[in-house]
């Protein structure tokens, strides 16, 4: 009898880091449920790419900033698990979906703050809570933080504060879910060359060169630098890694 495939749910898996995480997990033999907010065609393209490797994949629409939709989304996941895999659970939750809104502290609006809060803290907190009944025992949660919780870069006070809260939240997840064998860890990327950072890099053309000079490995990150770390955390090799913050920044601001 063939071993049952593991299944990972990756939020924001249609592009950027989330896409790379999904592809790396699939390359390691994990099936994928990925979410997208608006770009269905991009999401379906990632599904096709995964399916060509022989793995199964499904794309579902989700706005992680609107927690009132989570019950319906989790019900949709439940249906997909039954119809596609003949299962009632999935194994790994990757809370990757995010938005970027750099603004100096003095100019940050309540709307900016609330948008960041809803996606990066409230959304992660309650989506994880709602998904718990579908998360298999001995599974795992990987949350995404940022190097900006370790070093301060002007313009990211609100964003980094949300991520700092997620770092504390992750420890509590590990503590409270440990009785089910569920591990919870964090990946904290440094700056990565994706759509997420495109606006900041275009507004400050000198930024990439400066940050490369401040990174031990001499360049800014690529999506390929992150997906494999997430795949590792979802592998048996990381079975004793729990409640950890793993920074993948090439050694920024050491």
N, C-alpha and C positions, 0 to 999 in steps of 0.2 A: 504494500500500500504506500502510495506516494506521501511524503511529508506535506502537511498543510502549509500553504504559503502564509507568511506574515502579511499584514495589511497596515499601511500607514495612512493617516489622514493629514494632509499638508495644506494649511490655509495659505492663500495667496500663492498658489503653485503654478500659476500660468506664465510667470515671467521672473526674471531676476534671480535672486537667491532661492526663492521657493521652487522655481523651475529646476534649478540645479540640484536642490535637495531631493526633489522627486525623482530626477533622472539617476542620481547617485544611489538612492535607495533601491530603485528598480534594478540597477546594475548589480546590486548585491542580492537580488532575488526577492525583493519585497514588492507586493502589489500596492497600488496607489489609489486613494481617493483624493483629488485635489480640488480646491475651491478657487473661484475667480469672482471678482466683483462686477466688472463690466465687459471684460474682453473675452467673450465666449470663443471666438475663433482662435485666439492664442491658446486658450485652455484646451480646446479640442486638438490643436496641433501637438501639444505636449502629450495628450492621451495617445495620439497616433504614434508618436515617437516611442513612447513606452511600450505600446502594444507590439511594435515591430521587434522589440527585444524578447518577445515571448511572455511578457508579464501582462497582467490585467490592470486596467486603469479606467476610472470614471471621473468626470468633471461635474461639479455641482456649484450653483451660484450661491454666494453668501457675502453679505456685507457685515464684517465683524464689528462694525461700529453701531449696529442696530440690534441690541440684545433681545428686543421683543420678537425677533424672527428666529431665535435659536431653537425654541421648542419644535417648530415646524421643520427646521433644518435637520435636527437630530432624528426626527421621524423619517425624513427623506433618506438619511444615512442608513437607518435601520432597514428600510425597504431595499435599498441598493445592496446592502450586505446579504440579505436573504436571496435576492434575485440573481446577483452576480457571483456570489461566493458560497451560498448555502450556509451562511454563518449568521450569528446574532451579535458578534463582537468584532472589533478591530484591535490591533496590537499597539500602535504608536500614534500619539497625537503630537503634531509639530505645529506649534503656534507661531507661525512666521508672518502672517499678513501684517502690513504696516503702512503708514503714511509718513511723509516727511513734511515738516513745517518749521523751518528754521526762522526764528525771529528773536531779536534782542529782547532780553527780559523786560526792559522798560516799555517796549512797544507791543508785547504779546497781548492779544485780545482774549476776552473770555471765550469767544467762539473758537479761536485757535486752540486754546487750552482744552475746551470741552471735546473738540474733535480728536485731539491726541489722547485724551483720557478715555474716551469711548472705545477707540480702536486698541490702544496699547495696554490699558489696564482693565477697565470694566469688561471689555470684550473678551480678553484672554481669561479673566477670572470666571466669568459666567459661562462662556463656551466650554471651558474645561469642566465646570460643575455639571452642566447639562449633558456633556458627553460621557461622564463617569460610568453610567449604567452600561454603556456600550464598549467601554475600554476593558480589554481582557485582563484578568489577573496575570501577574508577571510580565506586564507590558511596560510601556515607558512614555514619558512626556518630555519633550524638548521645547523649551521656551527660547525665544531669541531676544537677547539684550543688545548691548552696544559697548564699544570701548569707551564711550562718553560717560559711563558711570565710574570709570577709573580716573580719567583725565578730563578736564573741563575745557570745552571749546565754546567761546561766546556765540550765543544764538540758539543754544540747545537746552536751555534751562528746563523748559517744560517737558520736552521729549525725553531727556535724560532722567528727569525725576520720575516719569512713568516707568522707565526701564529699571530704575533703581528699586521701585516698588515691586516689579516683577522678579527681581533677584531675591528679595525677601520672601515673596509669595512662593517661589520655587522651593525654598527650604521647607516651608510649611507643607507644601504638597508632598515632598519626600517623607516628611515625618508622619503625616496623617494617612498616606496611602501605602506606607511601607508594609502594613499588615496584609495587604493584598499582593505584595511582591512587585508593586509598581514603582519604578524609579523615576525621578524628576531631575533634570539637569538643564543647564543654560549654555548656549553658545553666544559669545559676545564678539561679533565681527568688528574689525577696524573699518576704515573707509573702504568701500568696495565700488568698483566701476560698474554701476548699474543705472537703470532709469531712475531709481530712488534718489541717487546723488547727482543726477545729471544737471539739474537746475543750479545747485550749489557750485558744481565744477565749472559750468558755463559762465556763471556770474563772477567767479573768481578764477580766471584762467591760470593764475600762478599757483593755485592751491595744490594741484596734483604734484607738481615739482617740489613744493615745500614739504608736503606730507611724505613724499618718497624719501626726502633727505632726513626726515625724522623717524624713519622706520628702519630697523636693523637690517632687514632684507632688501632695502633699497628700492622699493616700488610700492604702489598702492595695490589693494587686493582685487582679485577677479572672482566671479561667482564660483569657479572651480575650486577656489581655496576654502570654501565653506561647506559645500554639500557633503564632502567626504567626512567631515567632522560629525555632522548630523548622522550620517549613515553609521559611523563608528559607534555613536552613542545608542543606536538602535540595534546593535549587534551583540551576540553573546560575549564578545571580547570585552564589552563595557559592562558586563553583568554586575560588577562590584563597584561601579562608579555611580555615585548617588549624591544629590544635593550640591553638585559642583558647578562652578562658573568656569567655562573653558574659553579663554580669549583667543581668537584666531585673527590676529592683526599683523603678523609678520614682525612683531616687536615694535609697536608704535610708542613713541614718547617714553622710552626706557630711562 
